[in-house]
Amino acid sequence: MISRDARRCYGPSVDRETHQRFLDYRERFAYFGGAGALLTRDEFLVADREQRELDAKGDARDDEEEARWVELSKLLFRD
């Protein structure tokens, strides 16, 4: 079992689904040879949250939100 002190170095815990999306992102980054630096966990959490919020808007996204959604989807290797 991991001690509480050891967990603190990783930051706050996240739910299983978010953690799985992060692992999927890392796997796709390695497979597709991402053209930039791999996002850190914290950077991923911010981008993931924003992309999911924009995704939930669907057709209600304006042009600026649509462009940002496309940018984040590419960054996170999502269709």
C-alpha positions as CSV (number, residue, x, y, z in Angstrom):
1,M,0.0,0.0,0.0
2,I,1.3,3.5,-0.8
3,S,1.7,5.8,2.1
4,R,0.0,9.1,2.3
5,D,3.3,10.9,2.0
6,A,4.2,9.1,-1.2
7,R,0.8,10.1,-2.7
8,R,1.3,13.8,-2.1
9,C,4.1,13.9,-4.6
10,Y,1.7,12.9,-7.3
11,G,-0.8,15.6,-6.5
12,P,-4.5,15.2,-5.7
13,S,-6.1,12.0,-6.8
14,V,-8.5,11.8,-9.8
15,D,-11.4,9.6,-10.6
16,R,-10.8,6.3,-12.5
17,E,-12.3,7.6,-15.8
18,T,-10.0,10.7,-15.8
19,H,-7.0,8.5,-14.9
20,Q,-7.9,6.1,-17.7
21,R,-8.2,9.0,-20.2
22,F,-4.7,10.2,-19.1
23,L,-3.3,6.7,-19.7
24,D,-5.0,6.5,-23.1
25,Y,-3.6,9.9,-24.0
26,R,0.0,8.7,-23.1
27,E,-0.5,5.5,-25.1
28,R,-1.7,7.4,-28.2
29,F,1.1,10.0,-27.8
30,A,3.7,7.2,-27.8
31,Y,2.0,5.3,-30.7
32,F,1.4,8.3,-33.0
33,G,4.7,10.1,-32.2
34,G,3.3,13.3,-30.8
35,A,5.0,16.3,-32.3
36,G,5.5,18.2,-29.0
37,A,6.2,17.5,-25.4
38,L,4.0,15.0,-23.6
39,L,1.5,16.9,-21.4
40,T,2.1,16.6,-17.7
41,R,-0.7,15.2,-15.5
42,D,-1.8,18.7,-14.5
43,E,-1.6,20.1,-18.0
44,F,-3.7,17.1,-19.2
45,L,-6.3,17.6,-16.5
46,V,-6.8,21.3,-17.6
47,A,-7.0,20.4,-21.3
48,D,-9.2,17.3,-20.7
49,R,-11.7,19.3,-18.6
50,E,-11.9,22.1,-21.3
51,Q,-12.2,19.6,-24.2
52,R,-15.0,17.7,-22.4
53,E,-16.9,20.9,-21.6
54,L,-16.7,22.0,-25.2
55,D,-17.6,18.5,-26.4
56,A,-20.7,18.5,-24.2
57,K,-21.9,21.7,-26.0
58,G,-22.0,19.8,-29.3
59,D,-23.7,21.9,-32.0
60,A,-24.1,24.8,-29.6
61,R,-20.4,25.7,-29.9
62,D,-19.7,29.0,-31.6
63,D,-16.9,29.3,-34.1
64,E,-14.2,30.2,-31.5
65,E,-15.3,27.3,-29.3
66,E,-15.3,25.0,-32.3
67,A,-11.7,26.0,-33.2
68,R,-10.6,25.5,-29.6
69,W,-12.4,22.1,-29.4
70,V,-10.6,21.0,-32.6
71,E,-7.2,22.2,-31.2
72,L,-7.7,20.3,-27.9
73,S,-9.0,17.2,-29.7
74,K,-5.8,17.1,-31.8
75,L,-3.6,17.8,-28.7
76,L,-5.3,15.0,-26.8
77,F,-5.4,12.6,-29.8
78,R,-9.2,12.4,-29.8
79,D,-11.5,12.0,-32.8
